[in-house]
Each structure stands twice: as structure tokens, then as C-alpha cells.
Amino acid sequence: MKKQEIRDEWKRLIYESTQNKPNIKGVYPRNVVRNRELLLLGQVELGKIEYGKNIKFHTEIYQIIMKHYFQQKKCLKI
């Protein structure tokens, strides 16, 4: 990943985790919590990519995590 791509991914992650919250009052259901945990895992992987730790491996893991996150988001309709 290039530096610009990493910045764009950080913007997307920050948007998803802070601005695009589920419209649920009270405690989130388990499936929503699990999906939000994927965002946290994505942040960890993106941090490793940014600091140059085994970039190819962590980029692949990051892409898988985010693909799964957006698929689940569609299924949950949140």
C-alpha cells in the first residue's frame, strides 16, 4: 500500500467507527458488536502496515477483514 492509500483507509476506518454508527438505542446486539470489532482489527492491521511490519501479509489480512466487515454490514442492514 502506498502512503496515500493508507491515509484514505484511515479516513474510511475513522468514518465507519465514529460517524457511521448503527442507529440502535441502548446496548448493541451481539452481531453488531462483532462487526464493530472487525473495525478494531482493521485499525490494528492498518497500523502494522503503516509502520512497515510485513506489509504484504498485513495488507492481505486488512483487506479480508474489511471485506468481511462490509459484507456483514450489508447483511445486518446497519
Secondary structure, DSSP 8 states (H G I E B T S, - for coil): --HHHHHHHHHHHHIIIIIS-----SS--HHHHHHHHHHHHHHHHHHHHHTTSSHHHHHHHHHHHHHHHHHHHHHHT-
